[in-house]
Amino acid sequence: MNKAELVSAIAKRADVPASTVDSVLAGLQDELVEAITRGEKVAVSGLLTVERTQRSARTGRNPQTGESIDIPAANTVKVTAGSNLKKAASSVPV
């Protein structure tokens, strides 16, 4: 499902105009980006948690040449599924 399909589905489910849903999703994206920039953790109960984490420096290996390379420390984003998402995923047969 892409963004346009998501906007359409939410608009139908909530019985609101698609433009309103699109504005809300844009606002959510902006707020998530700002919160991660500030180092804050964002939790939507039952759905997901988004937080900035630090990955330490390490030594890696170039798969083509086998040469060792130094990978610098970096900030990254961790997204954790909430209980409702986990329950939905586990209810689908493999």
PDB file of N, CA, C and O in Angstrom, chain B, residues numbered from 101:
ATOM      1  N   MET B 101       0.850  -1.168   0.000  1.00  0.00           N
ATOM      2  CA  MET B 101       0.000   0.000   0.000  1.00  0.00           C
ATOM      3  C   MET B 101       0.898   1.233   0.000  1.00  0.00           C
ATOM      4  O   MET B 101       1.773   1.375   0.854  1.00  0.00           O
ATOM      5  N   ASN B 102       0.673   2.121  -0.964  1.00  0.00           N
ATOM      6  CA  ASN B 102       1.455   3.352  -1.004  1.00  0.00           C
ATOM      7  C   ASN B 102       0.691   4.478  -0.278  1.00  0.00           C
ATOM      8  O   ASN B 102      -0.408   4.260   0.232  1.00  0.00           O
ATOM      9  N   LYS B 103       1.273   5.652  -0.239  1.00  0.00           N
ATOM     10  CA  LYS B 103       0.676   6.749   0.527  1.00  0.00           C
ATOM     11  C   LYS B 103      -0.702   7.127  -0.009  1.00  0.00           C
ATOM     12  O   LYS B 103      -1.626   7.344   0.776  1.00  0.00           O
ATOM     13  N   ALA B 104      -0.857   7.209  -1.327  1.00  0.00           N
ATOM     14  CA  ALA B 104      -2.154   7.582  -1.905  1.00  0.00           C
ATOM     15  C   ALA B 104      -3.234   6.571  -1.531  1.00  0.00           C
ATOM     16  O   ALA B 104      -4.362   6.951  -1.217  1.00  0.00           O
ATOM     17  N   GLU B 105      -2.893   5.301  -1.564  1.00  0.00           N
ATOM     18  CA  GLU B 105      -3.849   4.259  -1.192  1.00  0.00           C
ATOM     19  C   GLU B 105      -4.181   4.333   0.296  1.00  0.00           C
ATOM     20  O   GLU B 105      -5.332   4.138   0.686  1.00  0.00           O
ATOM     21  N   LEU B 106      -3.186   4.612   1.119  1.00  0.00           N
ATOM     22  CA  LEU B 106      -3.406   4.759   2.556  1.00  0.00           C
ATOM     23  C   LEU B 106      -4.323   5.937   2.842  1.00  0.00           C
ATOM     24  O   LEU B 106      -5.259   5.820   3.633  1.00  0.00           O
ATOM     25  N   VAL B 107      -4.061   7.071   2.203  1.00  0.00           N
ATOM     26  CA  VAL B 107      -4.894   8.265   2.386  1.00  0.00           C
ATOM     27  C   VAL B 107      -6.336   7.957   1.998  1.00  0.00           C
ATOM     28  O   VAL B 107      -7.263   8.325   2.719  1.00  0.00           O
ATOM     29  N   SER B 108      -6.529   7.295   0.882  1.00  0.00           N
ATOM     30  CA  SER B 108      -7.870   6.955   0.410  1.00  0.00           C
ATOM     31  C   SER B 108      -8.583   6.016   1.382  1.00  0.00           C
ATOM     32  O   SER B 108      -9.759   6.214   1.687  1.00  0.00           O
ATOM     33  N   ALA B 109      -7.880   5.004   1.865  1.00  0.00           N
ATOM     34  CA  ALA B 109      -8.479   4.042   2.788  1.00  0.00           C
ATOM     35  C   ALA B 109      -8.867   4.699   4.105  1.00  0.00           C
ATOM     36  O   ALA B 109      -9.945   4.431   4.635  1.00  0.00           O
ATOM     37  N   ILE B 110      -8.004   5.556   4.638  1.00  0.00           N
ATOM     38  CA  ILE B 110      -8.309   6.238   5.896  1.00  0.00           C
ATOM     39  C   ILE B 110      -9.468   7.210   5.703  1.00  0.00           C
ATOM     40  O   ILE B 110     -10.337   7.319   6.569  1.00  0.00           O
ATOM     41  N   ALA B 111      -9.488   7.913   4.577  1.00  0.00           N
ATOM     42  CA  ALA B 111     -10.572   8.863   4.299  1.00  0.00           C
ATOM     43  C   ALA B 111     -11.919   8.143   4.268  1.00  0.00           C
ATOM     44  O   ALA B 111     -12.902   8.645   4.813  1.00  0.00           O
ATOM     45  N   LYS B 112     -11.971   6.972   3.634  1.00  0.00           N
ATOM     46  CA  LYS B 112     -13.219   6.197   3.586  1.00  0.00           C
ATOM     47  C   LYS B 112     -13.614   5.715   4.974  1.00  0.00           C
ATOM     48  O   LYS B 112     -14.775   5.827   5.370  1.00  0.00           O
ATOM     49  N   ARG B 113     -12.642   5.176   5.716  1.00  0.00           N
ATOM     50  CA  ARG B 113     -12.926   4.614   7.042  1.00  0.00           C
ATOM     51  C   ARG B 113     -13.380   5.690   8.026  1.00  0.00           C
ATOM     52  O   ARG B 113     -14.291   5.460   8.822  1.00  0.00           O
ATOM     53  N   ALA B 114     -12.747   6.866   7.975  1.00  0.00           N
ATOM     54  CA  ALA B 114     -13.055   7.941   8.919  1.00  0.00           C
ATOM     55  C   ALA B 114     -14.138   8.883   8.396  1.00  0.00           C
ATOM     56  O   ALA B 114     -14.600   9.760   9.126  1.00  0.00           O
ATOM     57  N   ASP B 115     -14.546   8.709   7.139  1.00  0.00           N
ATOM     58  CA  ASP B 115     -15.560   9.552   6.508  1.00  0.00           C
ATOM     59  C   ASP B 115     -15.171  11.032   6.565  1.00  0.00           C
ATOM     60  O   ASP B 115     -15.959  11.887   6.969  1.00  0.00           O
ATOM     61  N   VAL B 116     -13.930  11.306   6.147  1.00  0.00           N
ATOM     62  CA  VAL B 116     -13.433  12.677   6.048  1.00  0.00           C
ATOM     63  C   VAL B 116     -12.797  12.851   4.671  1.00  0.00           C
ATOM     64  O   VAL B 116     -12.458  11.860   4.025  1.00  0.00           O
ATOM     65  N   PRO B 117     -12.630  14.077   4.215  1.00  0.00           N
ATOM     66  CA  PRO B 117     -12.015  14.295   2.906  1.00  0.00           C
ATOM     67  C   PRO B 117     -10.566  13.801   2.862  1.00  0.00           C
ATOM     68  O   PRO B 117      -9.845  13.865   3.857  1.00  0.00           O
ATOM     69  N   ALA B 118     -10.159  13.312   1.699  1.00  0.00           N
ATOM     70  CA  ALA B 118      -8.800  12.812   1.521  1.00  0.00           C
ATOM     71  C   ALA B 118      -7.776  13.915   1.758  1.00  0.00           C
ATOM     72  O   ALA B 118      -6.678  13.643   2.242  1.00  0.00           O
ATOM     73  N   SER B 119      -8.119  15.150   1.424  1.00  0.00           N
ATOM     74  CA  SER B 119      -7.179  16.254   1.639  1.00  0.00           C
ATOM     75  C   SER B 119      -6.887  16.450   3.128  1.00  0.00           C
ATOM     76  O   SER B 119      -5.770  16.811   3.501  1.00  0.00           O
ATOM     77  N   THR B 120      -7.878  16.216   3.968  1.00  0.00           N
ATOM     78  CA  THR B 120      -7.689  16.332   5.413  1.00  0.00           C
ATOM     79  C   THR B 120      -6.749  15.234   5.904  1.00  0.00           C
ATOM     80  O   THR B 120      -5.837  15.491   6.690  1.00  0.00           O
ATOM     81  N   VAL B 121      -6.976  14.025   5.440  1.00  0.00           N
ATOM     82  CA  VAL B 121      -6.121  12.900   5.832  1.00  0.00           C
ATOM     83  C   VAL B 121      -4.687  13.147   5.371  1.00  0.00           C
ATOM     84  O   VAL B 121      -3.740  12.885   6.112  1.00  0.00           O
ATOM     85  N   ASP B 122      -4.530  13.650   4.148  1.00  0.00           N
ATOM     86  CA  ASP B 122      -3.202  13.930   3.623  1.00  0.00           C
ATOM     87  C   ASP B 122      -2.496  14.979   4.478  1.00  0.00           C
ATOM     88  O   ASP B 122      -1.300  14.856   4.746  1.00  0.00           O
ATOM     89  N   SER B 123      -3.224  16.009   4.909  1.00  0.00           N
ATOM     90  CA  SER B 123      -2.646  17.049   5.768  1.00  0.00           C
ATOM     91  C   SER B 123      -2.239  16.480   7.121  1.00  0.00           C
ATOM     92  O   SER B 123      -1.193  16.842   7.659  1.00  0.00           O
ATOM     93  N   VAL B 124      -3.057  15.596   7.670  1.00  0.00           N
ATOM     94  CA  VAL B 124      -2.744  14.985   8.966  1.00  0.00           C
ATOM     95  C   VAL B 124      -1.501  14.111   8.850  1.00  0.00           C
ATOM     96  O   VAL B 124      -0.632  14.157   9.721  1.00  0.00           O
ATOM     97  N   LEU B 125      -1.406  13.316   7.787  1.00  0.00           N
ATOM     98  CA  LEU B 125      -0.217  12.480   7.602  1.00  0.00           C
ATOM     99  C   LEU B 125       1.043  13.327   7.396  1.00  0.00           C
ATOM    100  O   LEU B 125       2.115  12.972   7.887  1.00  0.00           O
ATOM    101  N   ALA B 126       0.919  14.431   6.682  1.00  0.00           N
ATOM    102  CA  ALA B 126       2.069  15.333   6.502  1.00  0.00           C
ATOM    103  C   ALA B 126       2.483  15.923   7.848  1.00  0.00           C
ATOM    104  O   ALA B 126       3.674  16.046   8.135  1.00  0.00           O
ATOM    105  N   GLY B 127       1.508  16.287   8.669  1.00  0.00           N
ATOM    106  CA  GLY B 127       1.805  16.804  10.002  1.00  0.00           C
ATOM    107  C   GLY B 127       2.466  15.758  10.878  1.00  0.00           C
ATOM    108  O   GLY B 127       3.390  16.070  11.629  1.00  0.00           O
ATOM    109  N   LEU B 128       1.997  14.510  10.790  1.00  0.00           N
ATOM    110  CA  LEU B 128       2.600  13.415  11.544  1.00  0.00           C
ATOM    111  C   LEU B 128       4.053  13.214  11.123  1.00  0.00           C
ATOM    112  O   LEU B 128       4.934  13.045  11.966  1.00  0.00           O
ATOM    113  N   GLN B 129       4.293  13.235   9.825  1.00  0.00           N
ATOM    114  CA  GLN B 129       5.664  13.075   9.325  1.00  0.00           C
ATOM    115  C   GLN B 129       6.563  14.196   9.836  1.00  0.00           C
ATOM    116  O   GLN B 129       7.669  13.936  10.309  1.00  0.00           O
ATOM    117  N   ASP B 130       6.100  15.431   9.745  1.00  0.00           N
ATOM    118  CA  ASP B 130       6.895  16.564  10.215  1.00  0.00           C
ATOM    119  C   ASP B 130       7.197  16.449  11.705  1.00  0.00           C
ATOM    120  O   ASP B 130       8.322  16.701  12.136  1.00  0.00           O
ATOM    121  N   GLU B 131       6.196  16.071  12.487  1.00  0.00           N
ATOM    122  CA  GLU B 131       6.391  15.969  13.935  1.00  0.00           C
ATOM    123  C   GLU B 131       7.336  14.826  14.286  1.00  0.00           C
ATOM    124  O   GLU B 131       8.162  14.971  15.187  1.00  0.00           O
ATOM    125  N   LEU B 132       7.233  13.687  13.588  1.00  0.00           N
ATOM    126  CA  LEU B 132       8.159  12.580  13.834  1.00  0.00           C
ATOM    127  C   LEU B 132       9.598  12.981  13.523  1.00  0.00           C
ATOM    128  O   LEU B 132      10.511  12.671  14.289  1.00  0.00           O
ATOM    129  N   VAL B 133       9.799  13.663  12.414  1.00  0.00           N
ATOM    130  CA  VAL B 133      11.144  14.106  12.032  1.00  0.00           C
ATOM    131  C   VAL B 133      11.699  15.065  13.077  1.00  0.00           C
ATOM    132  O   VAL B 133      12.856  14.939  13.477  1.00  0.00           O
ATOM    133  N   GLU B 134      10.895  16.016  13.521  1.00  0.00           N
ATOM    134  CA  GLU B 134      11.365  16.975  14.535  1.00  0.00           C
ATOM    135  C   GLU B 134      11.655  16.290  15.860  1.00  0.00           C
ATOM    136  O   GLU B 134      12.649  16.612  16.510  1.00  0.00           O
ATOM    137  N   ALA B 135      10.805  15.348  16.277  1.00  0.00           N
ATOM    138  CA  ALA B 135      11.018  14.644  17.543  1.00  0.00           C
ATOM    139  C   ALA B 135      12.296  13.818  17.492  1.00  0.00           C
ATOM    140  O   ALA B 135      13.060  13.806  18.457  1.00  0.00           O
ATOM    141  N   ILE B 136      12.539  13.128  16.383  1.00  0.00           N
ATOM    142  CA  ILE B 136      13.755  12.329  16.242  1.00  0.00           C
ATOM    143  C   ILE B 136      14.978  13.233  16.238  1.00  0.00           C
ATOM    144  O   ILE B 136      16.009  12.884  16.812  1.00  0.00           O
ATOM    145  N   THR B 137      14.872  14.395  15.594  1.00  0.00           N
ATOM    146  CA  THR B 137      15.969  15.360  15.575  1.00  0.00           C
ATOM    147  C   THR B 137      16.306  15.835  16.987  1.00  0.00           C
ATOM    148  O   THR B 137      17.475  16.029  17.321  1.00  0.00           O
ATOM    149  N   ARG B 138      15.270  16.022  17.814  1.00  0.00           N
ATOM    150  CA  ARG B 138      15.479  16.450  19.203  1.00  0.00           C
ATOM    151  C   ARG B 138      15.914  15.287  20.104  1.00  0.00           C
ATOM    152  O   ARG B 138      16.287  15.503  21.257  1.00  0.00           O
ATOM    153  N   GLY B 139      15.869  14.060  19.584  1.00  0.00           N
ATOM    154  CA  GLY B 139      16.258  12.897  20.383  1.00  0.00           C
ATOM    155  C   GLY B 139      15.130  12.349  21.228  1.00  0.00           C
ATOM    156  O   GLY B 139      15.370  11.580  22.158  1.00  0.00           O
ATOM    157  N   GLU B 140      13.908  12.731  20.920  1.00  0.00           N
ATOM    158  CA  GLU B 140      12.757  12.271  21.690  1.00  0.00           C
ATOM    159  C   GLU B 140      12.219  10.958  21.134  1.00  0.00           C
ATOM    160  O   GLU B 140      12.359  10.660  19.948  1.00  0.00           O
ATOM    161  N   LYS B 141      11.609  10.192  22.009  1.00  0.00           N
ATOM    162  CA  LYS B 141      10.975   8.936  21.634  1.00  0.00           C
ATOM    163  C   LYS B 141       9.484   9.215  21.419  1.00  0.00           C
ATOM    164  O   LYS B 141       8.859   9.891  22.235  1.00  0.00           O
ATOM    165  N   VAL B 142       8.914   8.701  20.330  1.00  0.00           N
ATOM    166  CA  VAL B 142       7.496   8.891  20.036  1.00  0.00           C
ATOM    167  C   VAL B 142       6.813   7.534  20.118  1.00  0.00           C
ATOM    168  O   VAL B 142       7.190   6.601  19.408  1.00  0.00           O
ATOM    169  N   ALA B 143       5.803   7.421  20.986  1.00  0.00           N
ATOM    170  CA  ALA B 143       5.085   6.162  21.148  1.00  0.00           C
ATOM    171  C   ALA B 143       3.610   6.384  20.867  1.00  0.00           C
ATOM    172  O   ALA B 143       2.976   7.243  21.480  1.00  0.00           O
ATOM    173  N   VAL B 144       3.068   5.609  19.941  1.00  0.00           N
ATOM    174  CA  VAL B 144       1.631   5.601  19.682  1.00  0.00           C
ATOM    175  C   VAL B 144       1.157   4.267  20.238  1.00  0.00           C
ATOM    176  O   VAL B 144       1.383   3.220  19.633  1.00  0.00           O
ATOM    177  N   SER B 145       0.506   4.307  21.382  1.00  0.00           N
ATOM    178  CA  SER B 145       0.141   3.120  22.135  1.00  0.00           C
ATOM    179  C   SER B 145      -0.569   2.078  21.267  1.00  0.00           C
ATOM    180  O   SER B 145      -1.562   2.381  20.604  1.00  0.00           O
ATOM    181  N   GLY B 146      -0.049   0.855  21.282  1.00  0.00           N
ATOM    182  CA  GLY B 146      -0.633  -0.246  20.534  1.00  0.00           C
ATOM    183  C   GLY B 146      -0.223  -0.301  19.080  1.00  0.00           C
ATOM    184  O   GLY B 146      -0.426  -1.323  18.425  1.00  0.00           O
ATOM    185  N   LEU B 147       0.356   0.780  18.551  1.00  0.00           N
ATOM    186  CA  LEU B 147       0.692   0.822  17.130  1.00  0.00           C
ATOM    187  C   LEU B 147       2.198   0.705  16.908  1.00  0.00           C
ATOM    188  O   LEU B 147       2.670  -0.268  16.321  1.00  0.00           O
ATOM    189  N   LEU B 148       2.948   1.700  17.380  1.00  0.00           N
ATOM    190  CA  LEU B 148       4.392   1.662  17.160  1.00  0.00           C
ATOM    191  C   LEU B 148       5.103   2.649  18.053  1.00  0.00           C
ATOM    192  O   LEU B 148       4.500   3.558  18.624  1.00  0.00           O
ATOM    193  N   THR B 149       6.422   2.442  18.162  1.00  0.00           N
ATOM    194  CA  THR B 149       7.307   3.348  18.876  1.00  0.00           C
ATOM    195  C   THR B 149       8.466   3.672  17.943  1.00  0.00           C
ATOM    196  O   THR B 149       9.032   2.782  17.308  1.00  0.00           O
ATOM    197  N   VAL B 150       8.815   4.956  17.866  1.00  0.00           N
ATOM    198  CA  VAL B 150       9.909   5.417  17.013  1.00  0.00           C
ATOM    199  C   VAL B 150      10.904   6.157  17.897  1.00  0.00           C
ATOM    200  O   VAL B 150      10.521   7.047  18.656  1.00  0.00           O
ATOM    201  N   GLU B 151      12.184   5.792  17.799  1.00  0.00           N
ATOM    202  CA  GLU B 151      13.200   6.465  18.602  1.00  0.00           C
ATOM    203  C   GLU B 151      14.534   6.487  17.871  1.00  0.00           C
ATOM    204  O   GLU B 151      14.816   5.644  17.019  1.00  0.00           O
ATOM    205  N   ARG B 152      15.347   7.478  18.230  1.00  0.00           N
ATOM    206  CA  ARG B 152      16.692   7.588  17.669  1.00  0.00           C
ATOM    207  C   ARG B 152      17.630   6.743  18.522  1.00  0.00           C
ATOM    208  O   ARG B 152      17.566   6.789  19.750  1.00  0.00           O
ATOM    209  N   THR B 153      18.493   5.979  17.879  1.00  0.00           N
ATOM    210  CA  THR B 153      19.482   5.182  18.597  1.00  0.00           C
ATOM    211  C   THR B 153      20.853   5.453  18.003  1.00  0.00           C
ATOM    212  O   THR B 153      20.975   5.985  16.899  1.00  0.00           O
ATOM    213  N   GLN B 154      21.877   5.079  18.748  1.00  0.00           N
ATOM    214  CA  GLN B 154      23.246   5.253  18.269  1.00  0.00           C
ATOM    215  C   GLN B 154      23.834   3.895  17.927  1.00  0.00           C
ATOM    216  O   GLN B 154      23.706   2.935  18.687  1.00  0.00           O
ATOM    217  N   ARG B 155      24.475   3.832  16.784  1.00  0.00           N
ATOM    218  CA  ARG B 155      25.175   2.626  16.363  1.00  0.00           C
ATOM    219  C   ARG B 155      26.660   2.918  16.523  1.00  0.00           C
ATOM    220  O   ARG B 155      27.161   3.907  15.989  1.00  0.00           O
ATOM    221  N   SER B 156      27.356   2.073  17.247  1.00  0.00           N
ATOM    222  CA  SER B 156      28.774   2.330  17.521  1.00  0.00           C
ATOM    223  C   SER B 156      29.634   2.031  16.293  1.00  0.00           C
ATOM    224  O   SER B 156      29.219   1.338  15.364  1.00  0.00           O
ATOM    225  N   ALA B 157      30.826   2.573  16.328  1.00  0.00           N
ATOM    226  CA  ALA B 157      31.784   2.333  15.243  1.00  0.00           C
ATOM    227  C   ALA B 157      32.192   0.867  15.261  1.00  0.00           C
ATOM    228  O   ALA B 157      32.249   0.239  16.318  1.00  0.00           O
ATOM    229  N   ARG B 158      32.475   0.328  14.077  1.00  0.00           N
ATOM    230  CA  ARG B 158      32.851  -1.070  13.993  1.00  0.00           C
ATOM    231  C   ARG B 158      33.695  -1.302  12.742  1.00  0.00           C
ATOM    232  O   ARG B 158      33.803  -0.435  11.876  1.00  0.00           O
ATOM    233  N   THR B 159      34.277  -2.472  12.672  1.00  0.00           N
ATOM    234  CA  THR B 159      35.057  -2.851  11.498  1.00  0.00           C
ATOM    235  C   THR B 159      34.202  -3.778  10.649  1.00  0.00           C
ATOM    236  O   THR B 159      33.645  -4.755  11.149  1.00  0.00           O
ATOM    237  N   GLY B 160      34.104  -3.469   9.372  1.00  0.00           N
ATOM    238  CA  GLY B 160      33.347  -4.293   8.445  1.00  0.00           C
ATOM    239  C   GLY B 160      34.257  -4.881   7.389  1.00  0.00           C
ATOM    240  O   GLY B 160      35.476  -4.723   7.445  1.00  0.00           O
ATOM    241  N   ARG B 161      33.662  -5.554   6.434  1.00  0.00           N
ATOM    242  CA  ARG B 161      34.445  -6.178   5.379  1.00  0.00           C
ATOM    243  C   ARG B 161      33.762  -5.908   4.045  1.00  0.00           C
ATOM    244  O   ARG B 161      32.556  -6.107   3.899  1.00  0.00           O
ATOM    245  N   ASN B 162      34.552  -5.450   3.069  1.00  0.00           N
ATOM    246  CA  ASN B 162      34.047  -5.247   1.722  1.00  0.00           C
ATOM    247  C   ASN B 162      33.774  -6.627   1.120  1.00  0.00           C
ATOM    248  O   ASN B 162      34.706  -7.420   0.982  1.00  0.00           O
ATOM    249  N   PRO B 163      32.518  -6.940   0.754  1.00  0.00           N
ATOM    250  CA  PRO B 163      32.211  -8.287   0.266  1.00  0.00           C
ATOM    251  C   PRO B 163      32.857  -8.609  -1.085  1.00  0.00           C
ATOM    252  O   PRO B 163      33.056  -9.783  -1.399  1.00  0.00           O
ATOM    253  N   GLN B 164      33.185  -7.607  -1.880  1.00  0.00           N
ATOM    254  CA  GLN B 164      33.795  -7.861  -3.185  1.00  0.00           C
ATOM    255  C   GLN B 164      35.283  -8.155  -3.082  1.00  0.00           C
ATOM    256  O   GLN B 164      35.806  -9.041  -3.757  1.00  0.00           O
ATOM    257  N   THR B 165      35.964  -7.384  -2.212  1.00  0.00           N
ATOM    258  CA  THR B 165      37.423  -7.533  -2.137  1.00  0.00           C
ATOM    259  C   THR B 165      37.888  -8.257  -0.880  1.00  0.00           C
ATOM    260  O   THR B 165      39.022  -8.732  -0.826  1.00  0.00           O
ATOM    261  N   GLY B 166      37.033  -8.345   0.124  1.00  0.00           N
ATOM    262  CA  GLY B 166      37.428  -8.948   1.387  1.00  0.00           C
ATOM    263  C   GLY B 166      38.236  -8.012   2.262  1.00  0.00           C
ATOM    264  O   GLY B 166      38.656  -8.398   3.353  1.00  0.00           O
ATOM    265  N   GLU B 167      38.462  -6.785   1.805  1.00  0.00           N
ATOM    266  CA  GLU B 167      39.253  -5.800   2.536  1.00  0.00           C
ATOM    267  C   GLU B 167      38.483  -5.311   3.766  1.00  0.00           C
ATOM    268  O   GLU B 167      37.272  -5.099   3.692  1.00  0.00           O
ATOM    269  N   SER B 168      39.171  -5.131   4.890  1.00  0.00           N
ATOM    270  CA  SER B 168      38.557  -4.580   6.101  1.00  0.00           C
ATOM    271  C   SER B 168      38.350  -3.085   5.931  1.00  0.00           C
ATOM    272  O   SER B 168      39.204  -2.386   5.386  1.00  0.00           O
ATOM    273  N   ILE B 169      37.213  -2.604   6.402  1.00  0.00           N
ATOM    274  CA  ILE B 169      36.930  -1.170   6.355  1.00  0.00           C
ATOM    275  C   ILE B 169      36.402  -0.732   7.705  1.00  0.00           C
ATOM    276  O   ILE B 169      35.755  -1.506   8.410  1.00  0.00           O
ATOM    277  N   ASP B 170      36.678   0.506   8.061  1.00  0.00           N
ATOM    278  CA  ASP B 170      36.173   1.072   9.303  1.00  0.00           C
ATOM    279  C   ASP B 170      34.844   1.751   9.021  1.00  0.00           C
ATOM    280  O   ASP B 170      34.745   2.608   8.143  1.00  0.00           O
ATOM    281  N   ILE B 171      33.815   1.357   9.779  1.00  0.00           N
ATOM    282  CA  ILE B 171      32.490   1.957   9.654  1.00  0.00           C
ATOM    283  C   ILE B 171      32.313   2.886  10.847  1.00  0.00           C
ATOM    284  O   ILE B 171      32.370   2.431  11.990  1.00  0.00           O
ATOM    285  N   PRO B 172      32.097   4.191  10.607  1.00  0.00           N
ATOM    286  CA  PRO B 172      32.013   5.142  11.707  1.00  0.00           C
ATOM    287  C   PRO B 172      30.714   4.988  12.503  1.00  0.00           C
ATOM    288  O   PRO B 172      29.750   4.383  12.034  1.00  0.00           O
ATOM    289  N   ALA B 173      30.710   5.542  13.706  1.00  0.00           N
ATOM    290  CA  ALA B 173      29.504   5.574  14.529  1.00  0.00           C
ATOM    291  C   ALA B 173      28.457   6.437  13.833  1.00  0.00           C
ATOM    292  O   ALA B 173      28.791   7.366  13.097  1.00  0.00           O
ATOM    293  N   ALA B 174      27.187   6.118  14.076  1.00  0.00           N
ATOM    294  CA  ALA B 174      26.119   6.868  13.412  1.00  0.00           C
ATOM    295  C   ALA B 174      24.854   6.821  14.249  1.00  0.00           C
ATOM    296  O   ALA B 174      24.662   5.915  15.060  1.00  0.00           O
ATOM    297  N   ASN B 175      23.996   7.808  14.043  1.00  0.00           N
ATOM    298  CA  ASN B 175      22.662   7.787  14.612  1.00  0.00           C
ATOM    299  C   ASN B 175      21.744   7.099  13.616  1.00  0.00           C
ATOM    300  O   ASN B 175      21.907   7.249  12.405  1.00  0.00           O
ATOM    301  N   THR B 176      20.783   6.346  14.127  1.00  0.00           N
ATOM    302  CA  THR B 176      19.825   5.661  13.273  1.00  0.00           C
ATOM    303  C   THR B 176      18.455   5.708  13.936  1.00  0.00           C
ATOM    304  O   THR B 176      18.330   6.157  15.076  1.00  0.00           O
ATOM    305  N   VAL B 177      17.440   5.253  13.237  1.00  0.00           N
ATOM    306  CA  VAL B 177      16.077   5.265  13.768  1.00  0.00           C
ATOM    307  C   VAL B 177      15.622   3.835  14.002  1.00  0.00           C
ATOM    308  O   VAL B 177      15.808   2.966  13.151  1.00  0.00           O
ATOM    309  N   LYS B 178      15.029   3.601  15.151  1.00  0.00           N
ATOM    310  CA  LYS B 178      14.504   2.285  15.498  1.00  0.00           C
ATOM    311  C   LYS B 178      12.983   2.396  15.566  1.00  0.00           C
ATOM    312  O   LYS B 178      12.451   3.253  16.271  1.00  0.00           O
ATOM    313  N   VAL B 179      12.286   1.531  14.835  1.00  0.00           N
ATOM    314  CA  VAL B 179      10.829   1.488  14.858  1.00  0.00           C
ATOM    315  C   VAL B 179      10.437   0.139  15.434  1.00  0.00           C
ATOM    316  O   VAL B 179      10.844  -0.904  14.921  1.00  0.00           O
ATOM    317  N   THR B 180       9.640   0.158  16.507  1.00  0.00           N
ATOM    318  CA  THR B 180       9.199  -1.058  17.169  1.00  0.00           C
ATOM    319  C   THR B 180       7.694  -1.181  17.024  1.00  0.00           C
ATOM    320  O   THR B 180       6.958  -0.232  17.295  1.00  0.00           O
ATOM    321  N   ALA B 181       7.239  -2.343  16.600  1.00  0.00           N
ATOM    322  CA  ALA B 181       5.808  -2.584  16.447  1.00  0.00           C
ATOM    323  C   ALA B 181       5.136  -2.645  17.811  1.00  0.00           C
ATOM    324  O   ALA B 181       5.687  -3.201  18.761  1.00  0.00           O
ATOM    325  N   GLY B 182       3.946  -2.071  17.900  1.00  0.00           N
ATOM    326  CA  GLY B 182       3.154  -2.119  19.119  1.00  0.00           C
ATOM    327  C   GLY B 182       2.363  -3.411  19.209  1.00  0.00           C
ATOM    328  O   GLY B 182       2.404  -4.238  18.299  1.00  0.00           O
ATOM    329  N   SER B 183       1.647  -3.580  20.305  1.00  0.00           N
ATOM    330  CA  SER B 183       0.932  -4.829  20.563  1.00  0.00           C
ATOM    331  C   SER B 183      -0.123  -5.138  19.509  1.00  0.00           C
ATOM    332  O   SER B 183      -0.282  -6.299  19.132  1.00  0.00           O
ATOM    333  N   ASN B 184      -0.847  -4.136  19.023  1.00  0.00           N
ATOM    334  CA  ASN B 184      -1.870  -4.396  18.010  1.00  0.00           C
ATOM    335  C   ASN B 184      -1.264  -4.861  16.693  1.00  0.00           C
ATOM    336  O   ASN B 184      -1.813  -5.753  16.046  1.00  0.00           O
ATOM    337  N   LEU B 185      -0.143  -4.275  16.286  1.00  0.00           N
ATOM    338  CA  LEU B 185       0.528  -4.714  15.064  1.00  0.00           C
ATOM    339  C   LEU B 185       1.093  -6.125  15.225  1.00  0.00           C
ATOM    340  O   LEU B 185       0.996  -6.944  14.311  1.00  0.00           O
ATOM    341  N   LYS B 186       1.676  -6.404  16.378  1.00  0.00           N
ATOM    342  CA  LYS B 186       2.224  -7.731  16.618  1.00  0.00           C
ATOM    343  C   LYS B 186       1.123  -8.784  16.597  1.00  0.00           C
ATOM    344  O   LYS B 186       1.297  -9.863  16.030  1.00  0.00           O
ATOM    345  N   LYS B 187      -0.008  -8.466  17.217  1.00  0.00           N
ATOM    346  CA  LYS B 187      -1.133  -9.388  17.234  1.00  0.00           C
ATOM    347  C   LYS B 187      -1.659  -9.644  15.826  1.00  0.00           C
ATOM    348  O   LYS B 187      -1.968 -10.783  15.478  1.00  0.00           O
ATOM    349  N   ALA B 188      -1.762  -8.585  15.010  1.00  0.00           N
ATOM    350  CA  ALA B 188      -2.238  -8.731  13.630  1.00  0.00           C
ATOM    351  C   ALA B 188      -1.286  -9.595  12.817  1.00  0.00           C
ATOM    352  O   ALA B 188      -1.722 -10.437  12.032  1.00  0.00           O
ATOM    353  N   ALA B 189       0.006  -9.390  13.002  1.00  0.00           N
ATOM    354  CA  ALA B 189       0.995 -10.169  12.242  1.00  0.00           C
ATOM    355  C   ALA B 189       0.975 -11.635  12.657  1.00  0.00           C
ATOM    356  O   ALA B 189       1.113 -12.515  11.807  1.00  0.00           O
ATOM    357  N   SER B 190       0.807 -11.909  13.933  1.00  0.00           N
ATOM    358  CA  SER B 190       0.846 -13.289  14.393  1.00  0.00           C
ATOM    359  C   SER B 190      -0.425 -14.048  14.057  1.00  0.00           C
ATOM    360  O   SER B 190      -0.423 -15.279  14.078  1.00  0.00           O
ATOM    361  N   SER B 191      -1.515 -13.350  13.746  1.00  0.00           N
ATOM    362  CA  SER B 191      -2.770 -14.040  13.438  1.00  0.00           C
ATOM    363  C   SER B 191      -2.844 -14.509  11.992  1.00  0.00           C
ATOM    364  O   SER B 191      -3.744 -15.272  11.639  1.00  0.00           O
ATOM    365  N   VAL B 192      -1.914 -14.068  11.146  1.00  0.00           N
ATOM    366  CA  VAL B 192      -1.900 -14.476   9.745  1.00  0.00           C
ATOM    367  C   VAL B 192      -1.105 -15.769   9.621  1.00  0.00           C
ATOM    368  O   VAL B 192       0.032 -15.836  10.087  1.00  0.00           O
ATOM    369  N   PRO B 193      -1.690 -16.813   8.994  1.00  0.00           N
ATOM    370  CA  PRO B 193      -0.941 -18.078   8.878  1.00  0.00           C
ATOM    371  C   PRO B 193       0.262 -17.928   7.952  1.00  0.00           C
ATOM    372  O   PRO B 193       0.258 -17.146   7.002  1.00  0.00           O
ATOM    373  N   VAL B 194       1.286 -18.707   8.269  1.00  0.00           N
ATOM    374  CA  VAL B 194       2.545 -18.646   7.504  1.00  0.00           C
ATOM    375  C   VAL B 194       2.424 -19.411   6.221  1.00  0.00           C
ATOM    376  O   VAL B 194       3.380 -19.474   5.447  1.00  0.00           O
TER     377      VAL B 194
END
